[in-house]
Amino acid sequence: MVLVDTRRLEDCFPSVDFFERRGIPFVVAVNCFDGVRAHPVEQVRTALDLDPAVPLLCCDARSRESVKDVLVEVVQLALASA
């Protein structure tokens, strides 16, 4: 999972590149503070040049329930890739 802060988008490029270069499936979670998205999800996908198959979700990293939803997506992706 790559957790993205849209205020520092460039900081996540190395992580995205790591997974892409190795062909490892991954999920991108955009940290939305207080449920507010600074940018539409598709803008983030374009900015990160993500393949359409890469799951892209919004979450609030401070919320246990929100993080749990992202982790469920990671597990589902892992199971589908196995």
PyMOL Python script that loads the backbone (N, CA, C, O; Angstrom):
from pymol import cmd

cmd.read_pdbstr("""\
ATOM      1  N   MET A   1       0.845  -1.169   0.000  1.00  0.00           N
ATOM      2  CA  MET A   1       0.000   0.000   0.000  1.00  0.00           C
ATOM      3  C   MET A   1       0.890   1.231   0.000  1.00  0.00           C
ATOM      4  O   MET A   1       1.879   1.300   0.730  1.00  0.00           O
ATOM      5  N   VAL A   2       0.529   2.188  -0.820  1.00  0.00           N
ATOM      6  CA  VAL A   2       1.216   3.479  -0.836  1.00  0.00           C
ATOM      7  C   VAL A   2       0.223   4.504  -0.317  1.00  0.00           C
ATOM      8  O   VAL A   2      -0.845   4.682  -0.904  1.00  0.00           O
ATOM      9  N   LEU A   3       0.558   5.179   0.774  1.00  0.00           N
ATOM     10  CA  LEU A   3      -0.288   6.225   1.332  1.00  0.00           C
ATOM     11  C   LEU A   3       0.175   7.559   0.761  1.00  0.00           C
ATOM     12  O   LEU A   3       1.342   7.934   0.877  1.00  0.00           O
ATOM     13  N   VAL A   4      -0.763   8.262   0.143  1.00  0.00           N
ATOM     14  CA  VAL A   4      -0.434   9.499  -0.574  1.00  0.00           C
ATOM     15  C   VAL A   4      -0.991  10.705   0.166  1.00  0.00           C
ATOM     16  O   VAL A   4      -2.160  10.734   0.551  1.00  0.00           O
ATOM     17  N   ASP A   5      -0.130  11.700   0.356  1.00  0.00           N
ATOM     18  CA  ASP A   5      -0.546  13.011   0.851  1.00  0.00           C
ATOM     19  C   ASP A   5      -0.458  13.942  -0.356  1.00  0.00           C
ATOM     20  O   ASP A   5       0.635  14.197  -0.862  1.00  0.00           O
ATOM     21  N   THR A   6      -1.594  14.448  -0.818  1.00  0.00           N
ATOM     22  CA  THR A   6      -1.590  15.252  -2.045  1.00  0.00           C
ATOM     23  C   THR A   6      -0.826  16.559  -1.886  1.00  0.00           C
ATOM     24  O   THR A   6      -0.513  17.214  -2.880  1.00  0.00           O
ATOM     25  N   ARG A   7      -0.522  16.946  -0.655  1.00  0.00           N
ATOM     26  CA  ARG A   7       0.287  18.152  -0.456  1.00  0.00           C
ATOM     27  C   ARG A   7       1.752  17.889  -0.754  1.00  0.00           C
ATOM     28  O   ARG A   7       2.525  18.819  -0.982  1.00  0.00           O
ATOM     29  N   ARG A   8       2.137  16.587  -0.749  1.00  0.00           N
ATOM     30  CA  ARG A   8       3.526  16.205  -1.028  1.00  0.00           C
ATOM     31  C   ARG A   8       3.526  14.999  -1.968  1.00  0.00           C
ATOM     32  O   ARG A   8       4.137  13.968  -1.685  1.00  0.00           O
ATOM     33  N   LEU A   9       2.838  15.153  -3.073  1.00  0.00           N
ATOM     34  CA  LEU A   9       2.651  14.062  -4.017  1.00  0.00           C
ATOM     35  C   LEU A   9       3.973  13.493  -4.524  1.00  0.00           C
ATOM     36  O   LEU A   9       4.098  12.284  -4.717  1.00  0.00           O
ATOM     37  N   GLU A  10       4.949  14.355  -4.737  1.00  0.00           N
ATOM     38  CA  GLU A  10       6.234  13.913  -5.288  1.00  0.00           C
ATOM     39  C   GLU A  10       6.959  12.936  -4.361  1.00  0.00           C
ATOM     40  O   GLU A  10       7.808  12.169  -4.815  1.00  0.00           O
ATOM     41  N   ASP A  11       6.633  12.959  -3.077  1.00  0.00           N
ATOM     42  CA  ASP A  11       7.285  12.060  -2.125  1.00  0.00           C
ATOM     43  C   ASP A  11       6.893  10.596  -2.319  1.00  0.00           C
ATOM     44  O   ASP A  11       7.599   9.703  -1.849  1.00  0.00           O
ATOM     45  N   CYS A  12       5.783  10.339  -3.002  1.00  0.00           N
ATOM     46  CA  CYS A  12       5.346   8.951  -3.144  1.00  0.00           C
ATOM     47  C   CYS A  12       5.809   8.322  -4.452  1.00  0.00           C
ATOM     48  O   CYS A  12       5.641   7.116  -4.634  1.00  0.00           O
ATOM     49  N   PHE A  13       6.382   9.092  -5.364  1.00  0.00           N
ATOM     50  CA  PHE A  13       6.842   8.528  -6.639  1.00  0.00           C
ATOM     51  C   PHE A  13       7.813   7.367  -6.460  1.00  0.00           C
ATOM     52  O   PHE A  13       7.669   6.360  -7.153  1.00  0.00           O
ATOM     53  N   PRO A  14       8.805   7.455  -5.556  1.00  0.00           N
ATOM     54  CA  PRO A  14       9.717   6.316  -5.387  1.00  0.00           C
ATOM     55  C   PRO A  14       8.998   5.036  -4.955  1.00  0.00           C
ATOM     56  O   PRO A  14       9.357   3.944  -5.395  1.00  0.00           O
ATOM     57  N   SER A  15       7.994   5.168  -4.105  1.00  0.00           N
ATOM     58  CA  SER A  15       7.252   3.986  -3.662  1.00  0.00           C
ATOM     59  C   SER A  15       6.448   3.379  -4.800  1.00  0.00           C
ATOM     60  O   SER A  15       6.448   2.161  -4.982  1.00  0.00           O
ATOM     61  N   VAL A  16       5.772   4.209  -5.555  1.00  0.00           N
ATOM     62  CA  VAL A  16       4.999   3.720  -6.704  1.00  0.00           C
ATOM     63  C   VAL A  16       5.940   3.049  -7.703  1.00  0.00           C
ATOM     64  O   VAL A  16       5.639   1.968  -8.211  1.00  0.00           O
ATOM     65  N   ASP A  17       7.065   3.677  -7.982  1.00  0.00           N
ATOM     66  CA  ASP A  17       8.051   3.095  -8.906  1.00  0.00           C
ATOM     67  C   ASP A  17       8.558   1.745  -8.414  1.00  0.00           C
ATOM     68  O   ASP A  17       8.745   0.826  -9.210  1.00  0.00           O
ATOM     69  N   PHE A  18       8.782   1.619  -7.104  1.00  0.00           N
ATOM     70  CA  PHE A  18       9.272   0.369  -6.525  1.00  0.00           C
ATOM     71  C   PHE A  18       8.343  -0.788  -6.887  1.00  0.00           C
ATOM     72  O   PHE A  18       8.794  -1.823  -7.378  1.00  0.00           O
ATOM     73  N   PHE A  19       7.054  -0.609  -6.644  1.00  0.00           N
ATOM     74  CA  PHE A  19       6.093  -1.671  -6.916  1.00  0.00           C
ATOM     75  C   PHE A  19       5.927  -1.920  -8.410  1.00  0.00           C
ATOM     76  O   PHE A  19       5.866  -3.069  -8.848  1.00  0.00           O
ATOM     77  N   GLU A  20       5.855  -0.851  -9.190  1.00  0.00           N
ATOM     78  CA  GLU A  20       5.659  -0.999 -10.635  1.00  0.00           C
ATOM     79  C   GLU A  20       6.838  -1.721 -11.283  1.00  0.00           C
ATOM     80  O   GLU A  20       6.630  -2.619 -12.100  1.00  0.00           O
ATOM     81  N   ARG A  21       8.048  -1.355 -10.943  1.00  0.00           N
ATOM     82  CA  ARG A  21       9.231  -1.969 -11.566  1.00  0.00           C
ATOM     83  C   ARG A  21       9.361  -3.447 -11.244  1.00  0.00           C
ATOM     84  O   ARG A  21       9.926  -4.206 -12.033  1.00  0.00           O
ATOM     85  N   ARG A  22       8.851  -3.862 -10.104  1.00  0.00           N
ATOM     86  CA  ARG A  22       8.948  -5.261  -9.704  1.00  0.00           C
ATOM     87  C   ARG A  22       7.703  -6.067 -10.049  1.00  0.00           C
ATOM     88  O   ARG A  22       7.647  -7.274  -9.816  1.00  0.00           O
ATOM     89  N   GLY A  23       6.703  -5.385 -10.609  1.00  0.00           N
ATOM     90  CA  GLY A  23       5.475  -6.075 -10.976  1.00  0.00           C
ATOM     91  C   GLY A  23       4.681  -6.567  -9.774  1.00  0.00           C
ATOM     92  O   GLY A  23       3.946  -7.550  -9.866  1.00  0.00           O
ATOM     93  N   ILE A  24       4.834  -5.876  -8.644  1.00  0.00           N
ATOM     94  CA  ILE A  24       4.132  -6.245  -7.417  1.00  0.00           C
ATOM     95  C   ILE A  24       2.814  -5.467  -7.364  1.00  0.00           C
ATOM     96  O   ILE A  24       2.814  -4.239  -7.443  1.00  0.00           O
ATOM     97  N   PRO A  25       1.696  -6.179  -7.231  1.00  0.00           N
ATOM     98  CA  PRO A  25       0.411  -5.476  -7.116  1.00  0.00           C
ATOM     99  C   PRO A  25       0.393  -4.596  -5.863  1.00  0.00           C
ATOM    100  O   PRO A  25       0.931  -4.971  -4.821  1.00  0.00           O
ATOM    101  N   PHE A  26      -0.228  -3.430  -5.978  1.00  0.00           N
ATOM    102  CA  PHE A  26      -0.298  -2.522  -4.841  1.00  0.00           C
ATOM    103  C   PHE A  26      -1.565  -1.685  -4.917  1.00  0.00           C
ATOM    104  O   PHE A  26      -2.226  -1.603  -5.952  1.00  0.00           O
ATOM    105  N   VAL A  27      -1.876  -1.074  -3.796  1.00  0.00           N
ATOM    106  CA  VAL A  27      -3.032  -0.193  -3.646  1.00  0.00           C
ATOM    107  C   VAL A  27      -2.508   1.183  -3.293  1.00  0.00           C
ATOM    108  O   VAL A  27      -1.548   1.306  -2.533  1.00  0.00           O
ATOM    109  N   VAL A  28      -3.128   2.221  -3.834  1.00  0.00           N
ATOM    110  CA  VAL A  28      -2.789   3.586  -3.465  1.00  0.00           C
ATOM    111  C   VAL A  28      -3.952   4.147  -2.649  1.00  0.00           C
ATOM    112  O   VAL A  28      -5.104   4.114  -3.083  1.00  0.00           O
ATOM    113  N   ALA A  29      -3.634   4.661  -1.463  1.00  0.00           N
ATOM    114  CA  ALA A  29      -4.637   5.276  -0.595  1.00  0.00           C
ATOM    115  C   ALA A  29      -4.310   6.756  -0.467  1.00  0.00           C
ATOM    116  O   ALA A  29      -3.224   7.129  -0.023  1.00  0.00           O
ATOM    117  N   VAL A  30      -5.255   7.588  -0.859  1.00  0.00           N
ATOM    118  CA  VAL A  30      -5.083   9.039  -0.751  1.00  0.00           C
ATOM    119  C   VAL A  30      -5.606   9.456   0.616  1.00  0.00           C
ATOM    120  O   VAL A  30      -6.776   9.244   0.934  1.00  0.00           O
ATOM    121  N   ASN A  31      -4.733  10.047   1.419  1.00  0.00           N
ATOM    122  CA  ASN A  31      -5.123  10.465   2.758  1.00  0.00           C
ATOM    123  C   ASN A  31      -5.981  11.722   2.658  1.00  0.00           C
ATOM    124  O   ASN A  31      -5.498  12.791   2.287  1.00  0.00           O
ATOM    125  N   CYS A  32      -7.248  11.576   2.991  1.00  0.00           N
ATOM    126  CA  CYS A  32      -8.202  12.689   2.960  1.00  0.00           C
ATOM    127  C   CYS A  32      -8.505  13.090   4.395  1.00  0.00           C
ATOM    128  O   CYS A  32      -9.180  12.359   5.119  1.00  0.00           O
ATOM    129  N   PHE A  33      -8.019  14.223   4.797  1.00  0.00           N
ATOM    130  CA  PHE A  33      -8.220  14.689   6.159  1.00  0.00           C
ATOM    131  C   PHE A  33      -9.662  15.134   6.355  1.00  0.00           C
ATOM    132  O   PHE A  33     -10.207  15.889   5.551  1.00  0.00           O
ATOM    133  N   ASP A  34     -10.263  14.662   7.418  1.00  0.00           N
ATOM    134  CA  ASP A  34     -11.643  15.007   7.759  1.00  0.00           C
ATOM    135  C   ASP A  34     -12.606  14.739   6.613  1.00  0.00           C
ATOM    136  O   ASP A  34     -13.618  15.425   6.468  1.00  0.00           O
ATOM    137  N   GLY A  35     -12.284  13.735   5.798  1.00  0.00           N
ATOM    138  CA  GLY A  35     -13.163  13.358   4.703  1.00  0.00           C
ATOM    139  C   GLY A  35     -13.181  14.326   3.538  1.00  0.00           C
ATOM    140  O   GLY A  35     -14.028  14.208   2.652  1.00  0.00           O
ATOM    141  N   VAL A  36     -12.266  15.279   3.522  1.00  0.00           N
ATOM    142  CA  VAL A  36     -12.230  16.284   2.461  1.00  0.00           C
ATOM    143  C   VAL A  36     -11.142  15.923   1.461  1.00  0.00           C
ATOM    144  O   VAL A  36      -9.975  15.771   1.820  1.00  0.00           O
ATOM    145  N   ARG A  37     -11.540  15.789   0.206  1.00  0.00           N
ATOM    146  CA  ARG A  37     -10.571  15.511  -0.848  1.00  0.00           C
ATOM    147  C   ARG A  37     -10.048  16.820  -1.411  1.00  0.00           C
ATOM    148  O   ARG A  37     -10.827  17.675  -1.833  1.00  0.00           O
ATOM    149  N   ALA A  38      -8.738  16.978  -1.419  1.00  0.00           N
ATOM    150  CA  ALA A  38      -8.144  18.187  -2.000  1.00  0.00           C
ATOM    151  C   ALA A  38      -8.197  18.124  -3.527  1.00  0.00           C
ATOM    152  O   ALA A  38      -8.268  19.154  -4.197  1.00  0.00           O
ATOM    153  N   HIS A  39      -8.163  16.902  -4.069  1.00  0.00           N
ATOM    154  CA  HIS A  39      -8.168  16.698  -5.516  1.00  0.00           C
ATOM    155  C   HIS A  39      -9.029  15.477  -5.834  1.00  0.00           C
ATOM    156  O   HIS A  39      -9.062  14.519  -5.062  1.00  0.00           O
ATOM    157  N   PRO A  40      -9.719  15.513  -6.959  1.00  0.00           N
ATOM    158  CA  PRO A  40     -10.482  14.316  -7.355  1.00  0.00           C
ATOM    159  C   PRO A  40      -9.544  13.127  -7.548  1.00  0.00           C
ATOM    160  O   PRO A  40      -8.393  13.289  -7.952  1.00  0.00           O
ATOM    161  N   VAL A  41     -10.050  11.937  -7.257  1.00  0.00           N
ATOM    162  CA  VAL A  41      -9.245  10.720  -7.333  1.00  0.00           C
ATOM    163  C   VAL A  41      -8.622  10.546  -8.717  1.00  0.00           C
ATOM    164  O   VAL A  41      -7.459  10.158  -8.825  1.00  0.00           O
ATOM    165  N   GLU A  42      -9.367  10.824  -9.754  1.00  0.00           N
ATOM    166  CA  GLU A  42      -8.824  10.648 -11.104  1.00  0.00           C
ATOM    167  C   GLU A  42      -7.685  11.627 -11.401  1.00  0.00           C
ATOM    168  O   GLU A  42      -6.788  11.305 -12.178  1.00  0.00           O
ATOM    169  N   GLN A  43      -7.708  12.800 -10.802  1.00  0.00           N
ATOM    170  CA  GLN A  43      -6.575  13.735 -10.946  1.00  0.00           C
ATOM    171  C   GLN A  43      -5.329  13.151 -10.297  1.00  0.00           C
ATOM    172  O   GLN A  43      -4.228  13.270 -10.835  1.00  0.00           O
ATOM    173  N   VAL A  44      -5.503  12.523  -9.145  1.00  0.00           N
ATOM    174  CA  VAL A  44      -4.371  11.895  -8.454  1.00  0.00           C
ATOM    175  C   VAL A  44      -3.848  10.740  -9.304  1.00  0.00           C
ATOM    176  O   VAL A  44      -2.636  10.581  -9.451  1.00  0.00           O
ATOM    177  N   ARG A  45      -4.752   9.929  -9.867  1.00  0.00           N
ATOM    178  CA  ARG A  45      -4.344   8.808 -10.722  1.00  0.00           C
ATOM    179  C   ARG A  45      -3.502   9.321 -11.892  1.00  0.00           C
ATOM    180  O   ARG A  45      -2.466   8.743 -12.221  1.00  0.00           O
ATOM    181  N   THR A  46      -3.953  10.405 -12.512  1.00  0.00           N
ATOM    182  CA  THR A  46      -3.226  10.975 -13.651  1.00  0.00           C
ATOM    183  C   THR A  46      -1.875  11.531 -13.208  1.00  0.00           C
ATOM    184  O   THR A  46      -0.863  11.311 -13.874  1.00  0.00           O
ATOM    185  N   ALA A  47      -1.855  12.245 -12.096  1.00  0.00           N
ATOM    186  CA  ALA A  47      -0.605  12.841 -11.606  1.00  0.00           C
ATOM    187  C   ALA A  47       0.434  11.779 -11.280  1.00  0.00           C
ATOM    188  O   ALA A  47       1.629  11.989 -11.483  1.00  0.00           O
ATOM    189  N   LEU A  48      -0.028  10.629 -10.772  1.00  0.00           N
ATOM    190  CA  LEU A  48       0.892   9.546 -10.428  1.00  0.00           C
ATOM    191  C   LEU A  48       1.149   8.614 -11.610  1.00  0.00           C
ATOM    192  O   LEU A  48       1.972   7.703 -11.524  1.00  0.00           O
ATOM    193  N   ASP A  49       0.444   8.847 -12.704  1.00  0.00           N
ATOM    194  CA  ASP A  49       0.549   8.012 -13.908  1.00  0.00           C
ATOM    195  C   ASP A  49       0.309   6.544 -13.560  1.00  0.00           C
ATOM    196  O   ASP A  49       1.074   5.663 -13.952  1.00  0.00           O
ATOM    197  N   LEU A  50      -0.774   6.302 -12.812  1.00  0.00           N
ATOM    198  CA  LEU A  50      -1.099   4.948 -12.379  1.00  0.00           C
ATOM    199  C   LEU A  50      -1.852   4.194 -13.459  1.00  0.00           C
ATOM    200  O   LEU A  50      -2.677   4.759 -14.177  1.00  0.00           O
ATOM    201  N   ASP A  51      -1.555   2.922 -13.560  1.00  0.00           N
ATOM    202  CA  ASP A  51      -2.294   2.031 -14.436  1.00  0.00           C
ATOM    203  C   ASP A  51      -3.746   1.985 -13.939  1.00  0.00           C
ATOM    204  O   ASP A  51      -3.986   2.014 -12.733  1.00  0.00           O
ATOM    205  N   PRO A  52      -4.704   1.915 -14.855  1.00  0.00           N
ATOM    206  CA  PRO A  52      -6.107   1.860 -14.430  1.00  0.00           C
ATOM    207  C   PRO A  52      -6.431   0.669 -13.524  1.00  0.00           C
ATOM    208  O   PRO A  52      -7.420   0.708 -12.791  1.00  0.00           O
ATOM    209  N   ALA A  53      -5.624  -0.373 -13.562  1.00  0.00           N
ATOM    210  CA  ALA A  53      -5.872  -1.559 -12.738  1.00  0.00           C
ATOM    211  C   ALA A  53      -5.444  -1.377 -11.277  1.00  0.00           C
ATOM    212  O   ALA A  53      -5.815  -2.179 -10.420  1.00  0.00           O
ATOM    213  N   VAL A  54      -4.669  -0.331 -10.992  1.00  0.00           N
ATOM    214  CA  VAL A  54      -4.211  -0.095  -9.617  1.00  0.00           C
ATOM    215  C   VAL A  54      -5.363   0.502  -8.810  1.00  0.00           C
ATOM    216  O   VAL A  54      -5.864   1.574  -9.149  1.00  0.00           O
ATOM    217  N   PRO A  55      -5.791  -0.189  -7.738  1.00  0.00           N
ATOM    218  CA  PRO A  55      -6.860   0.364  -6.911  1.00  0.00           C
ATOM    219  C   PRO A  55      -6.426   1.678  -6.265  1.00  0.00           C
ATOM    220  O   PRO A  55      -5.322   1.788  -5.732  1.00  0.00           O
ATOM    221  N   LEU A  56      -7.302   2.659  -6.321  1.00  0.00           N
ATOM    222  CA  LEU A  56      -7.029   3.982  -5.757  1.00  0.00           C
ATOM    223  C   LEU A  56      -8.203   4.350  -4.868  1.00  0.00           C
ATOM    224  O   LEU A  56      -9.331   4.496  -5.338  1.00  0.00           O
ATOM    225  N   LEU A  57      -7.928   4.498  -3.576  1.00  0.00           N
ATOM    226  CA  LEU A  57      -8.982   4.755  -2.599  1.00  0.00           C
ATOM    227  C   LEU A  57      -8.677   6.014  -1.801  1.00  0.00           C
ATOM    228  O   LEU A  57      -7.531   6.455  -1.724  1.00  0.00           O
ATOM    229  N   CYS A  58      -9.712   6.579  -1.214  1.00  0.00           N
ATOM    230  CA  CYS A  58      -9.532   7.672  -0.272  1.00  0.00           C
ATOM    231  C   CYS A  58      -9.650   7.103   1.131  1.00  0.00           C
ATOM    232  O   CYS A  58     -10.441   6.192   1.374  1.00  0.00           O
ATOM    233  N   CYS A  59      -8.871   7.635   2.043  1.00  0.00           N
ATOM    234  CA  CYS A  59      -8.974   7.208   3.437  1.00  0.00           C
ATOM    235  C   CYS A  59      -8.522   8.338   4.339  1.00  0.00           C
ATOM    236  O   CYS A  59      -7.856   9.279   3.908  1.00  0.00           O
ATOM    237  N   ASP A  60      -8.897   8.222   5.592  1.00  0.00           N
ATOM    238  CA  ASP A  60      -8.400   9.123   6.623  1.00  0.00           C
ATOM    239  C   ASP A  60      -7.503   8.261   7.502  1.00  0.00           C
ATOM    240  O   ASP A  60      -7.995   7.413   8.247  1.00  0.00           O
ATOM    241  N   ALA A  61      -6.211   8.468   7.422  1.00  0.00           N
ATOM    242  CA  ALA A  61      -5.248   7.620   8.121  1.00  0.00           C
ATOM    243  C   ALA A  61      -5.413   7.666   9.638  1.00  0.00           C
ATOM    244  O   ALA A  61      -4.843   6.835  10.345  1.00  0.00           O
ATOM    245  N   ARG A  62      -6.170   8.608  10.135  1.00  0.00           N
ATOM    246  CA  ARG A  62      -6.417   8.700  11.577  1.00  0.00           C
ATOM    247  C   ARG A  62      -7.613   7.871  12.011  1.00  0.00           C
ATOM    248  O   ARG A  62      -7.855   7.687  13.204  1.00  0.00           O
ATOM    249  N   SER A  63      -8.361   7.372  11.034  1.00  0.00           N
ATOM    250  CA  SER A  63      -9.580   6.627  11.323  1.00  0.00           C
ATOM    251  C   SER A  63      -9.340   5.127  11.182  1.00  0.00           C
ATOM    252  O   SER A  63      -8.986   4.645  10.106  1.00  0.00           O
ATOM    253  N   ARG A  64      -9.532   4.403  12.261  1.00  0.00           N
ATOM    254  CA  ARG A  64      -9.330   2.954  12.260  1.00  0.00           C
ATOM    255  C   ARG A  64     -10.199   2.290  11.185  1.00  0.00           C
ATOM    256  O   ARG A  64      -9.721   1.422  10.455  1.00  0.00           O
ATOM    257  N   GLU A  65     -11.446   2.684  11.086  1.00  0.00           N
ATOM    258  CA  GLU A  65     -12.377   2.087  10.122  1.00  0.00           C
ATOM    259  C   GLU A  65     -11.930   2.360   8.684  1.00  0.00           C
ATOM    260  O   GLU A  65     -11.997   1.472   7.834  1.00  0.00           O
ATOM    261  N   SER A  66     -11.481   3.566   8.416  1.00  0.00           N
ATOM    262  CA  SER A  66     -11.024   3.934   7.078  1.00  0.00           C
ATOM    263  C   SER A  66      -9.777   3.140   6.687  1.00  0.00           C
ATOM    264  O   SER A  66      -9.674   2.651   5.562  1.00  0.00           O
ATOM    265  N   VAL A  67      -8.848   3.016   7.604  1.00  0.00           N
ATOM    266  CA  VAL A  67      -7.619   2.258   7.346  1.00  0.00           C
ATOM    267  C   VAL A  67      -7.948   0.778   7.169  1.00  0.00           C
ATOM    268  O   VAL A  67      -7.345   0.099   6.337  1.00  0.00           O
ATOM    269  N   LYS A  68      -8.888   0.288   7.937  1.00  0.00           N
ATOM    270  CA  LYS A  68      -9.309  -1.109   7.806  1.00  0.00           C
ATOM    271  C   LYS A  68      -9.847  -1.370   6.394  1.00  0.00           C
ATOM    272  O   LYS A  68      -9.555  -2.411   5.806  1.00  0.00           O
ATOM    273  N   ASP A  69     -10.624  -0.441   5.852  1.00  0.00           N
ATOM    274  CA  ASP A  69     -11.156  -0.592   4.492  1.00  0.00           C
ATOM    275  C   ASP A  69     -10.030  -0.708   3.469  1.00  0.00           C
ATOM    276  O   ASP A  69     -10.115  -1.504   2.534  1.00  0.00           O
ATOM    277  N   VAL A  70      -8.984   0.081   3.646  1.00  0.00           N
ATOM    278  CA  VAL A  70      -7.840   0.028   2.729  1.00  0.00           C
ATOM    279  C   VAL A  70      -7.115  -1.307   2.881  1.00  0.00           C
ATOM    280  O   VAL A  70      -6.732  -1.918   1.883  1.00  0.00           O
ATOM    281  N   LEU A  71      -6.926  -1.757   4.094  1.00  0.00           N
ATOM    282  CA  LEU A  71      -6.241  -3.033   4.320  1.00  0.00           C
ATOM    283  C   LEU A  71      -7.047  -4.204   3.752  1.00  0.00           C
ATOM    284  O   LEU A  71      -6.464  -5.166   3.252  1.00  0.00           O
ATOM    285  N   VAL A  72      -8.355  -4.134   3.823  1.00  0.00           N
ATOM    286  CA  VAL A  72      -9.200  -5.169   3.208  1.00  0.00           C
ATOM    287  C   VAL A  72      -8.958  -5.192   1.700  1.00  0.00           C
ATOM    288  O   VAL A  72      -8.882  -6.263   1.098  1.00  0.00           O
ATOM    289  N   GLU A  73      -8.840  -4.028   1.099  1.00  0.00           N
ATOM    290  CA  GLU A  73      -8.568  -3.947  -0.341  1.00  0.00           C
ATOM    291  C   GLU A  73      -7.202  -4.560  -0.664  1.00  0.00           C
ATOM    292  O   GLU A  73      -7.055  -5.247  -1.675  1.00  0.00           O
ATOM    293  N   VAL A  74      -6.209  -4.316   0.186  1.00  0.00           N
ATOM    294  CA  VAL A  74      -4.874  -4.892  -0.012  1.00  0.00           C
ATOM    295  C   VAL A  74      -4.952  -6.423   0.033  1.00  0.00           C
ATOM    296  O   VAL A  74      -4.372  -7.104  -0.812  1.00  0.00           O
ATOM    297  N   VAL A  75      -5.665  -6.949   1.014  1.00  0.00           N
ATOM    298  CA  VAL A  75      -5.796  -8.410   1.144  1.00  0.00           C
ATOM    299  C   VAL A  75      -6.532  -8.987  -0.056  1.00  0.00           C
ATOM    300  O   VAL A  75      -6.127 -10.021  -0.588  1.00  0.00           O
ATOM    301  N   GLN A  76      -7.608  -8.336  -0.491  1.00  0.00           N
ATOM    302  CA  GLN A  76      -8.346  -8.818  -1.662  1.00  0.00           C
ATOM    303  C   GLN A  76      -7.461  -8.828  -2.903  1.00  0.00           C
ATOM    304  O   GLN A  76      -7.529  -9.757  -3.707  1.00  0.00           O
ATOM    305  N   LEU A  77      -6.635  -7.804  -3.061  1.00  0.00           N
ATOM    306  CA  LEU A  77      -5.723  -7.742  -4.203  1.00  0.00           C
ATOM    307  C   LEU A  77      -4.693  -8.866  -4.127  1.00  0.00           C
ATOM    308  O   LEU A  77      -4.372  -9.498  -5.133  1.00  0.00           O
ATOM    309  N   ALA A  78      -4.180  -9.105  -2.918  1.00  0.00           N
ATOM    310  CA  ALA A  78      -3.203 -10.188  -2.743  1.00  0.00           C
ATOM    311  C   ALA A  78      -3.818 -11.542  -3.061  1.00  0.00           C
ATOM    312  O   ALA A  78      -3.192 -12.372  -3.719  1.00  0.00           O
ATOM    313  N   LEU A  79      -5.028 -11.765  -2.602  1.00  0.00           N
ATOM    314  CA  LEU A  79      -5.708 -13.034  -2.865  1.00  0.00           C
ATOM    315  C   LEU A  79      -5.990 -13.207  -4.355  1.00  0.00           C
ATOM    316  O   LEU A  79      -5.853 -14.308  -4.888  1.00  0.00           O
ATOM    317  N   ALA A  80      -6.379 -12.139  -5.022  1.00  0.00           N
ATOM    318  CA  ALA A  80      -6.656 -12.209  -6.459  1.00  0.00           C
ATOM    319  C   ALA A  80      -5.393 -12.452  -7.257  1.00  0.00           C
ATOM    320  O   ALA A  80      -5.450 -13.033  -8.341  1.00  0.00           O
ATOM    321  N   SER A  81      -4.251 -12.017  -6.741  1.00  0.00           N
ATOM    322  CA  SER A  81      -2.978 -12.171  -7.433  1.00  0.00           C
ATOM    323  C   SER A  81      -2.336 -13.531  -7.188  1.00  0.00           C
ATOM    324  O   SER A  81      -1.426 -13.941  -7.910  1.00  0.00           O
ATOM    325  N   ALA A  82      -2.823 -14.228  -6.156  1.00  0.00           N
ATOM    326  CA  ALA A  82      -2.211 -15.522  -5.783  1.00  0.00           C
ATOM    327  C   ALA A  82      -2.644 -16.632  -6.708  1.00  0.00           C
ATOM    328  O   ALA A  82      -2.225 -17.777  -6.537  1.00  0.00           O
TER     329      ALA A  82
END
""", "prot")
cmd.dss("prot")
cmd.show_as("cartoon", "prot")
cmd.util.cbc("prot")
cmd.orient("prot")
